[in-house]
Amino acid sequence: MNKLLIAVLICVPVHSQAQTFYYDQPATITGKLLRIKSLHPNQEAFGGNQIALALDQQVNVDGEEGLVKTKLIQLVDNDPRYSSLFKKEGKSVKIKCKELFRSYTGHHTTKVLCVVDSVFYKN
């Protein structure tokens, strides 16, 4: 009986609960910096690359607009540090977001975006 129980437990995948964040609220997210191509319909004028965070694990983002499950969040920042993030592509980071918000223009490539407050590089 014990052998059967152990065999069943080994075969059952372990699912970790996805963390839930909320729109318009601060959040801390971790993952790797990733360069993504803009999906703007006018590629000649507004095409190019953007920086995003490929999350270590899927998160849920909830609010009045409804729940979104994602593993990729576009980063936005008015600080000069934004340009430096492209040079760190592939690096593992922890990012504190001032807020998360849902995409609403052609410049927004992912479903959820993060207004960057601070960036901590992992070793």
KOLKOL-741995 format. One line per 4 residues: number of its first residue (from 1); for each residue x, y, z of N, C-alpha, C. Coordinates in nm, 2 decimals. Example, Ala and Ser with C-alpha at 12.3 -4.5 7.8 and 13.67 -1.06 7.14 Angstrom:
2
1 = 1.32:-0.57:0.78:1.23:-0.45:0.78:1.32:-0.33:0.78 | 1.28:-0.22:0.71:1.37:-0.11:0.71:1.29:0.00:0.79 .
END
This chain:
123
1 = 0.08:-0.12:0.00:0.00:0.00:0.00:0.09:0.13:0.00 | 0.19:0.13:0.08:0.28:0.24:0.09:0.35:0.26:-0.04 | 0.39:0.15:-0.11:0.46:0.16:-0.24:0.37:0.23:-0.34 | 0.24:0.19:-0.34:0.14:0.24:-0.43:0.12:0.39:-0.41 .
5 = 0.11:0.43:-0.28:0.09:0.57:-0.25:0.21:0.65:-0.29 | 0.33:0.60:-0.27:0.45:0.67:-0.31:0.46:0.68:-0.46 | 0.43:0.58:-0.53:0.43:0.58:-0.68:0.33:0.69:-0.73 | 0.21:0.69:-0.67:0.11:0.79:-0.71:0.16:0.93:-0.69 .
9 = 0.22:0.96:-0.57:0.27:1.09:-0.54:0.38:1.13:-0.63 | 0.46:1.04:-0.67:0.57:1.07:-0.76:0.52:1.11:-0.90 | 0.41:1.05:-0.94:0.35:1.07:-1.07:0.27:1.20:-1.08 | 0.22:1.25:-0.97:0.13:1.37:-0.97:0.22:1.49:-0.97 .
13 = 0.20:1.57:-1.08:0.29:1.69:-1.09:0.26:1.79:-0.97 | 0.36:1.86:-0.93:0.35:1.96:-0.83:0.32:2.09:-0.89 | 0.20:2.15:-0.87:0.17:2.28:-0.93:0.18:2.38:-0.82 | 0.26:2.48:-0.85:0.27:2.59:-0.75:0.16:2.69:-0.79 .
17 = 0.10:2.75:-0.69:0.00:2.85:-0.71:0.06:2.98:-0.77 | 0.00:3.03:-0.88:0.05:3.15:-0.94:0.02:3.27:-0.84 | 0.12:3.36:-0.84:0.11:3.48:-0.75:0.01:3.57:-0.82 | -0.08:3.64:-0.74:-0.17:3.73:-0.80:-0.13:3.88:-0.76 .
21 = -0.13:3.96:-0.87:-0.10:4.10:-0.85:-0.23:4.18:-0.90 | -0.23:4.31:-0.87:-0.35:4.39:-0.91:-0.31:4.51:-0.99 | -0.39:4.54:-1.09:-0.36:4.67:-1.17:-0.36:4.79:-1.08 | -0.28:4.88:-1.11:-0.26:5.01:-1.04:-0.21:5.00:-0.90 .
25 = -0.14:4.88:-0.87:-0.08:4.86:-0.74:0.07:4.83:-0.77 | 0.16:4.86:-0.67:0.30:4.82:-0.68:0.31:4.66:-0.68 | 0.42:4.62:-0.74:0.44:4.47:-0.75:0.60:4.45:-0.76 | 0.64:4.34:-0.72:0.78:4.30:-0.73:0.78:4.17:-0.81 .
29 = 0.85:4.17:-0.93:0.85:4.06:-1.02:0.99:4.02:-1.05 | 1.02:3.89:-1.08:1.15:3.84:-1.11:1.15:3.76:-1.24 | 1.26:3.76:-1.31:1.28:3.69:-1.43:1.40:3.74:-1.51 | 1.40:3.72:-1.64:1.51:3.75:-1.73:1.47:3.86:-1.82 .
33 = 1.56:3.96:-1.84:1.53:4.06:-1.94:1.53:4.01:-2.08 | 1.44:4.05:-2.16:1.42:4.00:-2.29:1.38:4.11:-2.39 | 1.45:4.12:-2.50:1.42:4.21:-2.61:1.31:4.16:-2.69 | 1.20:4.24:-2.71:1.08:4.19:-2.79:1.06:4.29:-2.90 .
37 = 1.00:4.24:-3.01:0.97:4.33:-3.12:0.84:4.39:-3.10 | 0.84:4.52:-3.13:0.71:4.60:-3.12:0.61:4.54:-3.22 | 0.48:4.54:-3.18:0.37:4.49:-3.26:0.29:4.61:-3.31 | 0.35:4.73:-3.30:0.27:4.85:-3.35:0.24:4.83:-3.50 .
41 = 0.11:4.86:-3.54:0.07:4.84:-3.68:0.15:4.93:-3.78 | 0.21:5.04:-3.73:0.29:5.12:-3.82:0.44:5.10:-3.79 | 0.49:4.99:-3.85:0.63:4.95:-3.82:0.73:5.05:-3.86 | 0.71:5.12:-3.97:0.80:5.22:-4.03:0.83:5.33:-3.93 .
45 = 0.72:5.38:-3.87:0.74:5.50:-3.77:0.76:5.45:-3.63 | 0.69:5.34:-3.59:0.69:5.31:-3.45:0.74:5.17:-3.42 | 0.80:5.10:-3.52:0.85:4.97:-3.50:0.98:4.97:-3.41 | 1.04:4.86:-3.40:1.16:4.85:-3.32:1.15:4.75:-3.21 .
49 = 1.24:4.77:-3.12:1.25:4.67:-3.00:1.20:4.74:-2.87 | 1.15:4.66:-2.79:1.11:4.70:-2.65:1.18:4.60:-2.55 | 1.18:4.64:-2.43:1.24:4.55:-2.33:1.12:4.49:-2.24 | 1.13:4.36:-2.21:1.03:4.30:-2.13:1.10:4.21:-2.03 .
53 = 1.02:4.15:-1.94:1.07:4.06:-1.84:1.00:3.93:-1.86 | 1.08:3.82:-1.90:1.03:3.69:-1.91:1.03:3.63:-1.76 | 0.91:3.62:-1.71:0.89:3.59:-1.56:0.94:3.45:-1.53 | 0.99:3.43:-1.41:1.03:3.30:-1.36:0.92:3.20:-1.36 .
57 = 0.80:3.26:-1.32:0.68:3.17:-1.32:0.56:3.26:-1.36 | 0.46:3.20:-1.41:0.33:3.27:-1.45:0.27:3.34:-1.33 | 0.22:3.46:-1.36:0.15:3.54:-1.26:0.01:3.57:-1.31 | -0.08:3.60:-1.21:-0.21:3.65:-1.24:-0.21:3.80:-1.21 .
61 = -0.28:3.88:-1.30:-0.29:4.02:-1.27:-0.44:4.05:-1.29 | -0.50:4.10:-1.18:-0.65:4.12:-1.17:-0.69:4.26:-1.15 | -0.81:4.29:-1.19:-0.86:4.43:-1.17:-0.99:4.44:-1.23 | -1.04:4.56:-1.25:-1.17:4.59:-1.31:-1.18:4.53:-1.45 .
65 = -1.07:4.53:-1.52:-1.07:4.49:-1.66:-1.07:4.34:-1.67 | -1.06:4.27:-1.56:-1.06:4.12:-1.56:-0.92:4.06:-1.54 | -0.91:3.93:-1.52:-0.79:3.86:-1.49:-0.71:3.83:-1.61 | -0.58:3.85:-1.60:-0.49:3.81:-1.71:-0.38:3.72:-1.65 .
69 = -0.35:3.61:-1.72:-0.24:3.52:-1.68:-0.13:3.54:-1.77 | -0.01:3.57:-1.72:0.10:3.60:-1.81:0.23:3.55:-1.76 | 0.33:3.53:-1.85:0.47:3.50:-1.82:0.56:3.61:-1.88 | 0.50:3.71:-1.94:0.58:3.81:-2.01:0.52:3.95:-1.98 .
73 = 0.60:4.04:-1.93:0.55:4.18:-1.89:0.65:4.28:-1.96 | 0.59:4.37:-2.04:0.67:4.48:-2.10:0.70:4.58:-1.99 | 0.83:4.63:-2.00:0.87:4.73:-1.90:0.87:4.87:-1.96 | 0.82:4.97:-1.88:0.82:5.10:-1.93:0.88:5.19:-1.82 .
77 = 0.96:5.29:-1.87:1.03:5.38:-1.77:1.07:5.50:-1.84 | 1.05:5.62:-1.78:1.10:5.74:-1.84:1.24:5.78:-1.80 | 1.30:5.70:-1.71:1.43:5.72:-1.66:1.53:5.68:-1.77 | 1.65:5.75:-1.78:1.75:5.70:-1.87:1.79:5.56:-1.85 .
81 = 1.77:5.50:-1.73:1.80:5.36:-1.71:1.73:5.27:-1.80 | 1.62:5.31:-1.86:1.55:5.22:-1.96:1.64:5.17:-2.07 | 1.71:5.26:-2.13:1.80:5.23:-2.24:1.91:5.13:-2.19 | 1.95:5.14:-2.07:2.06:5.05:-2.02:2.00:4.90:-2.00 .
85 = 1.87:4.89:-1.99:1.82:4.75:-1.98:1.84:4.67:-2.10 | 1.84:4.73:-2.22:1.87:4.66:-2.34:2.01:4.59:-2.34 | 2.10:4.66:-2.28:2.24:4.61:-2.27:2.25:4.49:-2.18 | 2.15:4.47:-2.09:2.15:4.37:-1.99:2.06:4.25:-2.03 .
89 = 2.02:4.24:-2.16:1.93:4.14:-2.20:1.99:4.00:-2.16 | 1.90:3.92:-2.11:1.94:3.78:-2.07:1.97:3.77:-1.92 | 1.99:3.89:-1.86:2.03:3.89:-1.71:1.91:3.86:-1.63 | 1.93:3.80:-1.52:1.82:3.77:-1.42:1.81:3.90:-1.33 .
93 = 1.68:3.94:-1.31:1.66:4.06:-1.23:1.54:4.05:-1.14 | 1.54:4.14:-1.04:1.42:4.16:-0.96:1.38:4.30:-0.99 | 1.25:4.32:-1.03:1.21:4.46:-1.06:1.09:4.49:-0.97 | 1.10:4.61:-0.91:0.99:4.67:-0.84:0.92:4.76:-0.93 .
97 = 0.79:4.73:-0.95:0.70:4.81:-1.03:0.63:4.91:-0.95 | 0.62:5.04:-1.00:0.54:5.14:-0.93:0.39:5.10:-0.94 | 0.36:5.04:-1.06:0.23:4.99:-1.08:0.23:4.89:-1.21 | 0.13:4.81:-1.22:0.10:4.73:-1.33:-0.02:4.79:-1.40 .
101 = -0.02:4.78:-1.54:-0.14:4.83:-1.61:-0.15:4.74:-1.73 | -0.28:4.74:-1.78:-0.32:4.67:-1.90:-0.28:4.74:-2.03 | -0.24:4.67:-2.13:-0.21:4.74:-2.26:-0.33:4.81:-2.31 | -0.31:4.92:-2.38:-0.42:5.00:-2.43:-0.38:5.08:-2.56 .
105 = -0.25:5.07:-2.60:-0.22:5.14:-2.73:-0.14:5.04:-2.82 | -0.11:5.08:-2.94:-0.03:5.00:-3.03:0.12:4.99:-2.98 | 0.16:5.08:-2.89:0.30:5.07:-2.84:0.31:4.96:-2.73 | 0.20:4.91:-2.69:0.20:4.81:-2.58:0.20:4.67:-2.65 .
109 = 0.31:4.60:-2.63:0.32:4.47:-2.70:0.27:4.35:-2.62 | 0.28:4.36:-2.48:0.23:4.25:-2.40:0.10:4.29:-2.33 | 0.03:4.19:-2.28:-0.10:4.22:-2.22:-0.09:4.30:-2.09 | 0.02:4.29:-2.02:0.04:4.36:-1.89:0.17:4.43:-1.90 .
113 = 0.18:4.56:-1.85:0.30:4.64:-1.85:0.33:4.68:-1.71 | 0.46:4.71:-1.68:0.51:4.75:-1.55:0.58:4.88:-1.56 | 0.54:4.98:-1.48:0.61:5.10:-1.47:0.73:5.08:-1.37 | 0.85:5.08:-1.42:0.97:5.04:-1.34:1.00:5.15:-1.23 .
117 = 1.01:5.10:-1.11:1.05:5.18:-1.00:1.20:5.16:-0.97 | 1.24:5.03:-0.96:1.38:5.00:-0.94:1.42:4.86:-1.00 | 1.55:4.84:-1.03:1.59:4.72:-1.09:1.71:4.67:-1.00 | 1.70:4.54:-0.97:1.81:4.47:-0.89:1.86:4.36:-0.97 .
121 = 1.99:4.36:-1.01:2.05:4.25:-1.09:2.09:4.14:-1.00 | 2.05:4.01:-1.03:2.09:3.89:-0.96:2.23:3.85:-1.01 | 2.30:3.77:-0.93:2.43:3.72:-0.97:2.41:3.60:-1.06 .
END
